[in-house]
Amino acid sequence: MKIGVLALQGDFAEHITMLRKLGVSAAEVRLPEHLDGLDGLIIPGGESTTIGKLAQDFGLFEPLRRFGRNRAIWGTCAGAIFLSKDARRPQPLLELMDITVERNAFGRQVDSFEVDLSVPALQAVDPENRPYHAVFIRAPLIESVSGDAVVLATLDDGRIVAAQQGRLLATAFHPELTDDDRFHRYFVHMAANS
Amino acid sequence: MTEQQVATEKVKRGLAQMLKGGVIMDVVTPEQAKIAEDAGAVAVMALERVPADIRAQGGVARMSDPELILKIMDAVSIPVMAKCRIGHFVEAQILESLGVDYIDESEVLTPADEKYHINKHEFKVPFVCGCRNLGEALRRIGEGAAMIRTKGEAGTGDVVEAVRHARSVLGEIRRLQNMPEEELMTYAKEIGAPYALVKEVRDLGRLPVVNFAAGGIATPADAALMMQLGVDGVFVGSGIFKSGNPARRAAAIVKAVTHYNDPAILAEVSRNLGEPMVGINVSTMPETERIAGRGW
């Protein structure tokens, strides 16, 4: 099992640390050839406009789309925006997941927050259904899901913050900024089964 | 109802973590902010004058006009930072009320207090502060800074001071890691840093917050040099919009920070960038004109 982390910009090092703690081999991905031999890919938090531009400049768009057709990809925050079909403004997107996102949906940095979520899907890796403490930083919302995409978690008011579509996973928050490894274990499991 | 917690240390430090591997660019107009965003900047610093002009024009340098900052916030979707003077907590209150994403309590502006920095814990908005050594970095973190930048000599286009201070901070952290426990208190006293933070840095092997380089970075090679020395990202002030072709140079520096370890890509992105900013050689600059020494 080897998981890549897109290392164009953002908090890729935090994801790599989480994966290595789980005993999973992890590699930085900056160029198309770095995707060879990977079982899954994480697109980290960062600035989605920066990540999109660098992915274009270094010819990663088509290789990433091909990768997503038969292997697992998980996007956190900026990564979730990058995976989406529609971000309500012109910017380069992979358009792999049938989700529409709204960037900076909660406002500016002073509105960033932490909150406990209920994520029943995590029972696949931990039968005890503990709350998941999620960190939202200038976070997007998943406005809507369509096609095969399903909702994994919402805020109390019903707004969507995590979704899955087969081997593709999107979270508006940052599991890599916490000590809770359940989402990383969940994704490693997805990568193993895709 | 599950309670949401805002302005926690985690979300303040967390935004800086999202900026890692990126370039934060000084801009003085909404048009420049757009150019920076299109070039791949992770954030912009909204200013009335870039450091090179502050240097050339002299006088008292203050917080920028809120009108300008708001126009820049409207122009881009990426985070917007703004500077207040060292110790000027009312300028910081004003910037927080505007909704800027980060405040830089900056030595580039004229200090408002020659003894005390702002108590940054009191604010919901996170702060970035400059430092020249580990003690200064940990004093700022102790006051609540959620991000650190090693100081260069801003507005010169000479990277030498940025290198000096990055080597100083990172070198002191390496030495600290090899220090036996019983030496830590005396070391904390010597560098004027809180003991708990000294201990935390020794255990982590790094600062507990993100650390960018700033001041005098003018080329893709300068940016990659700072990354190879071990910082998490770079601020570029006068180096972009005082150069011959800002859009091209900005995009090249963004690529250089991502591929800082790949000399072939660095060579490619460094081609045909036009004139860099002219610059001032720091070694021939009188001590009184240097600004990195501001900060207590």
Contacts between the chains, C-beta under 8 A, distances in Angstrom:
chain1	res1	chain2	res2	distance
A	7	B	21	7.2
A	7	B	258	7.7
A	8	B	21	7.2
A	8	B	258	5.3
A	9	B	20	7.4
A	9	B	21	4.3
A	9	B	22	4.9
A	9	B	40	8.0
A	9	B	42	6.4
A	9	B	257	7.8
A	9	B	258	6.2
A	10	B	18	5.9
A	10	B	20	6.4
A	10	B	21	6.2
A	10	B	22	7.7
A	11	B	17	4.5
A	11	B	18	5.9
A	11	B	20	5.9
A	12	B	21	7.2
A	13	B	20	7.2
A	14	B	17	6.6
A	30	B	258	6.4
A	30	B	259	6.4
A	30	B	262	7.9
A	45	B	17	7.4
A	45	B	18	4.9
A	46	B	18	5.4
A	46	B	19	7.7
A	46	B	20	7.6
A	46	B	21	7.2
A	46	B	22	7.0
A	46	B	42	7.1
A	47	B	18	7.0
A	47	B	19	7.4
A	47	B	22	6.5
A	47	B	42	4.5
A	47	B	43	7.5
A	47	B	78	5.5
A	47	B	79	7.8
A	49	B	37	6.2
A	49	B	40	7.2
A	49	B	77	6.6
A	49	B	78	6.2
A	50	B	22	5.9
A	50	B	40	4.7
A	50	B	41	7.1
A	50	B	42	5.2
A	50	B	78	7.7
A	50	B	254	6.9
A	53	B	38	7.9
A	53	B	39	7.8
A	53	B	40	4.4
A	53	B	254	7.5
A	54	B	40	6.2
A	54	B	254	7.1
A	54	B	255	7.0
A	54	B	258	5.6
A	57	B	251	7.8
A	57	B	255	6.5
A	58	B	255	8.0
A	77	B	18	7.3
A	78	B	18	7.2
A	89	B	77	7.2
A	103	B	77	6.2
A	104	B	77	6.7
A	107	B	99	7.7
A	108	B	99	4.7
A	108	B	100	7.8
A	108	B	101	5.7
A	109	B	11	7.8
A	109	B	15	5.5
A	109	B	79	6.6
A	109	B	100	8.0
A	109	B	101	3.9
A	109	B	102	6.8
A	109	B	125	6.5
A	109	B	126	6.7
A	110	B	6	7.1
A	110	B	7	6.7
A	110	B	96	7.0
A	110	B	99	6.5
A	110	B	124	4.6
A	110	B	125	5.4
A	111	B	6	6.6
A	112	B	6	6.8
A	112	B	7	7.9
A	112	B	11	4.0
A	112	B	14	7.2
A	112	B	15	6.7
A	113	B	4	4.3
A	113	B	5	6.0
A	113	B	6	4.7
A	113	B	8	7.9
A	113	B	11	6.5
A	114	B	4	7.1
A	114	B	5	4.7
A	114	B	8	5.7
A	114	B	10	6.2
A	114	B	11	6.5
A	115	B	2	5.6
A	115	B	3	7.2
A	115	B	4	4.6
A	115	B	5	7.2
A	116	B	2	5.0
A	117	B	2	7.6
A	131	B	2	7.8
A	135	B	10	5.8
A	135	B	11	6.4
A	135	B	14	6.0
A	136	B	11	7.6
A	137	B	11	5.7
A	137	B	14	4.7
A	137	B	15	5.4
A	137	B	18	6.0
A	138	B	15	6.6
A	138	B	18	7.5
A	138	B	79	6.8
A	138	B	101	7.2
A	155	B	2	7.9
A	156	B	1	5.5
A	156	B	2	5.5
A	174	B	14	6.7
A	177	B	10	6.6
A	177	B	14	5.4
A	177	B	17	6.8
